[in-house]
Amino acid sequence: MGKRQTRPRQKGKGTVWPGQPPAPEHTGAARARQPAPLASRTDPKTADDTAALLAEIQQVANEAHVVVEAGAGSDGASSDLASAWQRYRALAERQADAANTLSVRAETLRAEQEGLTAAAARQAEEAAALEERSAALDARCELLDRRERDLSDREQAAEAAFTERRLEAGRELEAWLTEQRRTAAAALDTERQDRQARWSEEQRRLADTQTALDQRESELAQRERDLRTARLRLEDEREDIAHLKAALKEQQATRAERFEHEVTSRTGQLLQRMEESRHRIAVLTESNERLGARLNEYDGALASLGGMTLEQVVERLTELRAENARLLEENAAAPHADALLLEQLRQRVTRLAADNEELVRERGELESALQRDRIAVNERQNYVEHNNWLRAANDQLQHLLNEEAAKLRATAQAGKEGHAFPACSHMDREFGTPRPFDARTPDLPELVHQMQAVIHRQAGLSYRLSDLRLVLAGMAMSRLHLFQGISGIGKTGLARALAVAFGSDTSAAVVPVQAGWRDPQDLMGYYNSFDRIFYESEFTKALYRAQCPAFKDRPFFIVLDEMNLSHPEQYFSGVLSALAIKDRPSLALTTAPVRNPAALIIGGTHIAVPDNVWFIGTANHDETTVGFADKTYDRAFVLELPWQHPDVPETAPAFPEPLGHQGLTQSFDKAQATYGAQADGIIEFLDTHWRGRLAEELRVGWGNRLERQIKQFAPVVVAAGGSPGEALDHLLATRILRSVRGRYDIHADTLDTLRTDLVESLMRFDSAHEPAATRRLLDDELRSRGRQ
């Protein structure tokens, strides 16, 4: 906006008092040359000075008005007017200084705005660089995803090929054993040991092959976990950037609201000043009107002389001449004072009216400039906020990088100086002292009753004596137990209550199985070669605790809760292979020895599977679970828990002393030595009466493992108060006839005849026991085929 030109002054019109300097450039024009400043940058001292200046100008105007109204009847009128003029001159000079100060500040604000514009351009370039970096990170994420899919496809292909090879080898081995048994029936006793040796050798070879494959799968799983870790870090960085963007948007909204408030306040101040100017103009206009009224009064007085007589007129004229002479004398002392003052006031009113028009025009120009400045300030604010956001994002990313670098350095230092198995090393110190236990050999019937009473008293669960007898005999038969039944029936409760019944509630650990487990590392944990730390799982911790001095002489139970949420033959394959090895079985944790392993880690790479540990898996059968493979059932003791719990009489047994593992094993050995004949009778009964028929009608057979398990299981059932028929009924239902479930290639008539003949045969074998488990299994299969 240009500078307003000063109006030319004509002689006799628009003149000023003697000695008055030329009128300074109007402050409104000076204000129009600069952008409207932010309210937050307004100097309170300058605002107060301006208000004081306006007040003084108003005071001078009031004093001049008083002098005019009082007239020129006193000698002090001229001195008062001269004094007022001096004050007005000083105020004009102060107003000119204020206008110059505002102009300097306007130039300063323009320089600051140009600097901010340049900074905003630099920040825009930095934002483009950050966007390029984000695009690079996204490309890296896509590359990692492709690699993860390739690894998954390779694992599935390797797993399928491995499973097919094992199944084919198992079928060939089973066929060879069956043919050898049929052709060498006469020399069974002499050749049994030789077959057993060859079977063990084959199992050892398969175990070695499985170990090599497990190691390969562990390496692939480790690489997969590293990729997952990298992807999780990238996702965390993306979430942090999203949070920063949200915070930036919120801050931007707050600052925009604050700036709008400041602009509104500044506009109000300008409007207020304009109203004050209008008020001053109105006051001066009112003074002019009063002077005009006085002139009209003089004209009326002259008109009123028309009614006077001549004498009165002459007399009045004489008086007026005398008054005129007096006035001429007074006028000589102060020539034309009133006329000059009146003319000056009229000129001032004219100037104020012109100034009012100029202020209205300048107001429009200021409003336009304010709108432009508001847009410019918004853009500047956006640039500043974007700059602040980029700086905050940069600081946040730098902070995260520093934290990650510190973690990596700390982890690397801990790997160099600390233990590779931190939790296991801690257990070395915590459980390094043996604890006392009851070393006596328990009586098995007494132990079964004690188990029933303690479980009912301590855990609030009730089970039949027959079920507890089977569990105890199952401990002698296999170290893998499978508890099945409907949900909520107490499968996990029974598994944990066994530790309580044996006198030590700390000798049990529950490991929840996850649906995504696919390899042994999900069960055991994994070794991070960068951190040099093995991240032990709950299973590994429990297995290590079981062999610490405080627990190694007690029965220890590791409960795999919901074991069939994932395929046990995948994640539990290493344990299944280890359980088939009698000579110091162990599980591989790493492929190479690590530094500073825990005390009981074998060679820095393996963990032993101690003989005081039993693995108990609980299983539901619904749409969220998978079925167990035959090899898992063949190695396990299976118990189907009843859905109704019996009433157990209330007793108050003393809490038993912790039972020793060696004493329990000796009780099992004693029972097997005492009642081995009953086991031989069961084997003879099956071979003589049912082996051929079951193979012909149902295509069901069994091998040496079942015969060995019968010799371990049946004597303990009898020694604990049961009968051979009870042991045979359980083994038929859970092992031999289990494969009949869901096989619709077997005709219902065949099953019906088999049920009748088998129940009668079992009753003849042991009339003291009702074969309820076998009957219930076959009845369920017949009902599924529409038979009652």
JOHUMO-V182763 format. One line per field, one symbol per residue. ss: DSSP state (H for helix, E for strand, - for the rest). phi: phi as a letter, one per 20 degrees, with the letter a starting at -180 (. if undefined). A space follows every 10 residues. Layout:
ss = ???
phi = ???
//
This chain:
ss = ---------E --E------- ------HHHH HH------HH H--HHHHHHH HHHHHHHHHH HHHHHHHHHH -----HHHHH HHHHHHHHHH HHHHHHHHHH HHHHHHHHHH HHHHHHHHHH HHHHHHHHHH HHHHHHHHHH HHHHHHHHHH HHHHHHHHHH HHHHHHHHHH HHHHHHHHHH HHH----HHH HHHHHHHHHH HHHHHHHHHH HHHHHHHHHH HHHHHHHHHH HHHHHHHHHH HHHHHHHHHH HHHHHHHHHH HHHHHHHHHH HHHHHHHHHH HHHHHHHHHH HHHHHHHHHH HHHHHHH--H HHHHHHHHHH HHHHHHHHHH HHH---HHHH HHHHHHHHHH HHHHHHHHHH HHHHHHHHHH HHHHHHHHHH HHHHHHHHHH HHHHHHHHHH HHHHHHHHHH HHHHHHH--- -HHHHHHHHH -------E-- ---HHHHHHH HHHHHHHHH- ----HHHHHH HHHHHHH--E EEEE------ HHHHHHHHHH H------EEE EE-------H HHHHEEEE-- --EEEE-HHH HHHHHH---- ---E-EEEEE E-HHH--HHH H-HHHHHHH- -----EEE-- ---------- EE---EEE-- --EEEEEEE- ---------H HHHHH-EEEE ---------- --------EE HHHHHHHHHH HHHH-HHHHH HHHHHHHHHH HHHHHHH--- ---HHHHHHH HHHHHHHHH- ---HHHHHHH HHHHHH-HHH -------HHH HHHHHHHHHH HHHHH----- -HHHHHHHHH HHHH----
phi = .fefffffee fncmfdffnf fgffgfffff fffdffffff dfegffffff ffffffgfff ffffffffff ndfdfeffff ffffffffff ffffffffff ffffffffff ffffffffff ffffffffff ffffffffff ffffffffff ffffffffff ffffffffff ffffffffff fffdffdfff efffffffff ffffffffff ffffffffff ffffffffff ffffffffff ffffffffff ffffffffff ffffffffff ffffffffff ffffffffff ffffffffff ffffffeeff gfffffffff ffffffffff fffcflffff ffffffffff ffffffffff ffffffffff ffffffffff ffffffffff ffffffffff ffffffffff ffffffdeef cffffffgef dedfdfbeef efefffffff fffffffedm dccfffffff ffffffebed dcddqffneo ffffffffff fenbfeebbd dfedfefcbg ffeeobdeff flceefefff ffffffdfgf cfecfccdee flfefcfffe fdfffffffe deelfbcfdc ebfdelfffe ffmmcccfdf fedddddebd cbfeddeffg ffffededce ffedefedff ccfffffgee ffffffffff ffffdfffff ffffffffdc ffffffedld bbcfffffff feeffffffe oecgffffgf fffedfefff fmeefeffff ffffffffff fffffbfece ffffffffff ffffdnee
//
